[in-house]
């Protein structure tokens, strides 16, 4: 029998949602909206009147999610765009469709989609499947749509890029270049221990640290340019999503351990508080990190999303340079801001 989610109750979502302004006239991209925090954020933004471009791999799940959003949400305008983050070619094609749909610019790019604790194998582009899905393809997507964000910022006063990190960024001490290179399938094997250095979880931690570092890079570059585009990052705490089910199915964690861990978790709605705040709250500032806490692995699992500064462990010149340089090399293109 597969892992059964506990069905955790939401405690804080309504308070945030009821505080948010209308999003009418805004165009928002969210990657990974078939379930979990991405679905919740898309649904909330639709209720607030936004136009949503939903970037997902083509699948029955994606079709079903789109149908549910359209049927249950009369205010939103939802469009699905095929985008497989394990393929740079697919990301480039999706970006072309985005450009055709956004002649007046793009208000928000939310790089939400992610995979967790997968086996050690390479994408078609040669990179670790977790790093390409969680960071490198989002780096490419951001580059390819950045002028649309600038256009919206110039005409409306602001635009936002949001990355989705995790408390798993704390599992690794520093960002390492090897995980950003074409080393897919040669990055430690398939050790599955979250707490004792299992290679699946080290690779995952590297991707989540990359998400936070990417935000630090963007904030640093945008600030230097005096840009009106804001760079933000969030984490969901320990949120009840399909990630746990997939991780169990893929051998990344046992059912019993997952069940025990999720006793300390929160609902997918409460897990979406961070990215939804970054997307829609009027008072966020570039360079903020939103989530239920910024402490260690067990001190930031659940609760309301508060704003924190970026952390010095990755928001420093050396780490920012490493991330930006190797990410540009991975996509084989410069990303000039």
N, C-alpha and C positions, 0 to 999 in steps of 0.2 A: 504494500500500500504506500502511495506517495505521501509526501509531507502535506499536512493539512494546516492551513493558516489559522491562527487563533481567533481572528475576528475582533481585533481590538477597537474599542470605542474611541471616537474623536472627542477631544476635550477643549481644544483651543481654536479650531478652524473657523467656526462661525464668528468669533470675536474679531478675527482679522478680516474675514471677508466683508463683514458689515461695516468695516471702517474704510474700505477702499473706494476710490472715486470711479466714475464712469471711464471706460476705455474706448468709447465710441470714437471712430476716426483713426484708431491705432491699428497697425499691422504688426503681428507678432508671429515669429517662428518659434516652435518648440520641437525639439527632436525627442523621439521616444515617448509617444503618447498612447500606446496601446493599453497601458495599465499603469498602476502605481502613481508616483508623484506627477509625472508628466500628464497623465490623463486628468488628474485632479486639477492641475494648473490650467490646462486647456479648457476644461469645463467651467472653471471659475472665470477665466478671462472672457469666455463666450457669454456668460451671464452678464458680464459688465459691458458687453457690446463690442468687443474687439473682432477684428478679422484675423483668423488663425490659419497659418500654414503649418500643417502637421507633417513632419518628416519622419517616415518610418520605412523599414523594410517591407516590401510587398508580402502580405500574408493574410490569411483568414482573420487573424486577430486584429490586424490593422483595419481591415474592412469592417469588422464588427464594432470596433471602437468608434470609428468614424460614424457609422450608422447610429450608434447610441447617442453620441454627442449631438448629431443633427436632429434626432427625434425628440430628445429631452431638453433641448436648448434653443428657444425661439429667437433669442437675442443675437447669438453668435453666427458668424459666417465661417464655416470650416471647409478647408480644402486639403486633401491628402496629396503629398508629393512623395514618390518613391525615392528612398535614399537608404542605401546599405552602407553603413559606416565602416564596414570591413573592406570597402573598395573605394579607392580614391576616384576611379572613373565614375562610379555611381554618385559620389558627392559632387563632382564637377557637373554631371548632368542635372542633378537636383538644383544646383546653384543657377544654372541657365534658366530653369523653369521659374525659380524665385525671381530672377531679374525681370522676366517677362511679366510677372504678376505684380511687381512693385515699382511701377514707373515713378511714383511719388516718394519713394524711399521706404525704409524699414525702421520701425520704431524700436523693436526689441528682437534680439536673437538670444534664445535661451538654449544653451547647449546642455541638455538634460540627460540624454540617453546614455546608458552604460550597461556593461556586463561585469560579472563578478566571479572571481575564483575559477576561471575556465582553465582547461588543460593547456599545456605548453605547446602551442602550435602557431604557425605563421599564417597571416592573411595572404591573399593573392599578390599583395605588394611586398611581402617579405617581412612584415613587422609583427610583433607580438599582438595577438588578437585583442587582448585587453587594452593595450596602449593605443592601438590604432582606433578601436571603437570609442574609447573613452576620451582620448585627447587628440591624437594626430588628425583624425578626420574632422573633428570640431575646429581645430586650428585652421585646416584648409577651408572649411565652410566659412569661418569668420573672415579669413582673407578675401574670399571670393564675393562676399556680401558687404564688405566693410564700407565701400563707397555709398551703398544704399543707406547704411546707418548714418554716415556723415551727411547725406542729403536730408534725411529726416531731422537730424540734429540742427542743421542750418536753418531749416524752415519752421521747425516747431519748438526749438530751444533745447532739445535733448534727445538722445537715443541711448539704448542700453545693450550691453553684452553681458550675459549671465552664464557663469560656469557652475557645474554642480560637483562639488567635492564630497568628502566623507570624513568621518572620524578615523577611517582607515589610513588617512595620510599620516597619522601618528605612529603607524606600525613600522615605518621606515625612517631612518635617521636623516637621510639626505637624498636628493634627486641624483640618480646615476645615469650617465650617458648611455650605458649598454642597453638600457630598456627603451631608449629612443632610436636605436639603430636597427638595421635589418638583421635582427638576431632571433626572430620568431622561431620557436621550437628548440632553442638552445639557451633557455633562461631558467635553468634550475630544476626542470622536471615538474612532477605533479604532486608534491607534498601538500597535504590538505589540512595541516594543523594551523588554525588561525592564531593560536597563542604561543606556538613554539617554532616559529620561523618557516612554516610551510611555504614552498615556492609559489604556489598559486596565489597566496595571500600577499606575499612580498610584491609580486607583479601587480596585483590589484592596488596595493598601497602606493606603489610608484605612480600609477595612473592618477590616483586621487591627489597625490602631491603635485603632479603635473597640472591638474586642473586649477589648483590654488596658485601655483607659480605662474601659469598663463595669465591669470587675472592680475597678478602683481606686475607682470611684464606690460600688459595693456595699460594698467593704471599709470605706470611710470611713463610710458611713451605718450599717452593721451594728455597727461598733466603737462609734460614738457611742451606739447604742441598747443596747449590751452584749448583742447578740444571740448566740445559739448557732449561727446559720447562718453558714457559712464561704463566703467568696468566693475562688475560685482561678482561675488561668489557666495554660494550657500552650501549647507550640508543638511541632510534630513534627519540626523540622529539615527536611531535604530527604528526604521519605519517598516511597517508590514506591507511588502510589495511582492511582485513575482520574482524578484531577485533571489529571495530565500528558496523558493520552490525550484527555480532553475539551478541554483547552486547545489541543492540536494541531489537533483536529477543528474547533474554533471559530476558528482563525486567530490565536490568541494567542501562539503560538511555533512555529517550524519544527521538523520532525522531527529534523534534524541537530543543532540547538542543544540540543533537549531530550535527545537521546541523550548528548551530551557532558556536559551538566549533571548528568545522573543518574549518571554515573560517580563523582560525589562524594557520592551519596546513601546511603540506608539502606532497609531493608525496611519494609513497612507495619507489621509487628509492632513493630519498634524505633521506628517513628514514633508508635506508640500509647502509648509508655512514659509520656509526660507526662500525657495525660488519664487513663490507668489509675492512675497514682500519685495524681492528684487525687481520683479516684473512690474508691479502695479502700485506700490506705495509711493506717494508723492514726495516723501522727504528723505529718500535714500541718497547717499553720496557715493561717488566713485571711490573705489578702494575699500569698501566695507564688506564684511563677511557676516552673513546672516545664518543663524542656526540656534539650536537649543543649548548652546554652551560651547566654550572653547578649551575645555580642560582635557584630561586624558580620556582613554577609551571608555571608561565607565562613568564619567561625570558629564557627559554631553549626549545622553541617549534619548532624552525626550523632554518635552516642554515647549513653551512659546519660543518663537524665533526672535532673538535679540541681535542687535548689530554690534560688531566688534571690528577692531582694526586688523589688517593683514598681519601675519606673524613673521617675525624676523628670520625664522628658520628657512624660509624660502624667499621672502621679500628682501633680497640683498643682491648686489650687482653680480656676484659670481653665479648664483643659482639662476637668476633671470637670464643672464647671458647664455648659460648652458642650455636652458630650455628653448630659448628663441633660436639660437644657432642650429641646434640639432633638429628642431621642428621644421625650420626652413629647408634644411638639407633633406629631410624625409619627404616633404612634398615637392622637392626640386624646384623651389621658387622662393624669391625674396618676398617678405611681407613688410612693406614700407608704410610707416605711419608718419 
